[in-house]
Amino acid sequence: MYKDIIECAVDEKYRKIFSDKISGSYDFVNKSIIGYSLCGREIECYHFGARTNVVIYCGGFHGSEWITTLLLMNFIKDICVSLCNNTLISGIKASNFLDNYGVYIIPCVNPDGVEIAINGSCTAKEYAPLVDSITYDTVHWQSNARGVDLNHNFNAGWEHLKHLEIESGINFPSYTRYGGSNYESEPEVQALVKFCKSIDFRHAIAFHSQGEEIYWNYGENQYEKCFYIAKALSANSGYALSFPEGLAVGGGFKDWVIDKLNKPAFTIEIGKGKNPLPVSDIHSIYRRLLDMLVLGVVI
């Protein structure tokens, strides 16, 4: 099963090939565009299964963490194969759980950032001079093309986080951790916020790539339910339950879902090492997390 695992740098060209192949090969795939990046790149969403009892999976928030996009693309591929061939995924047929549950998968929230991290500042189009003025080390670029860290741009404790950024000397566009001039200032965040408000989902999971940890709480909303689900995800994956600190608290997608939508949400940090993680790591990461990806849909 794993010999066919996708292993590549998931830049715009490859994501287009993947999207066309999935759409062209499987007529049951429901693909939509939930919005566009600052540079006009599509933010794609794939839906499988029921329209009720749904969860949301999102990856590619940070450019250099594009391996999270690869993780979700592999999951999309395996769902398609299981549904088409009536074969097993994580020991069960996808149709068995997708009859009653649904999942929306957004593999790449920050397509501009991913493009910059993989192919350099020239892919930022009109924002290329800004990117060059910030750094020539675009391999480690996390922000969008305007130098805003999307996971610092959601409306959840944004003002406090902005204060911490300023205290840390982060008051201008940066390759990481700059939350913008205001919350929800970025089109990528606006698109995800609008999408989440448009559907009734049970919980959401954001995938990042550093530490083999699960962040599961923000404030007091949904505390017990978040903890229950997080414990199950932790037991299944072997990832530790953790609490973010400092500049990692507030402003994030997970925080916004819990705080403003009053629904459980989680950040799962896949893999260990220095971003960007080696593309070859996707083999071991995907093997380890496949059961958890299925569990997250049905729990």
Summary of the structure (lengths in Angstrom):
residues: 299
radius of gyration: 17.9
end to end distance: 24.6
largest distance: 55.3
contacts: 1055
relative contact order: 0.17
helix: 47%
strand: 16%
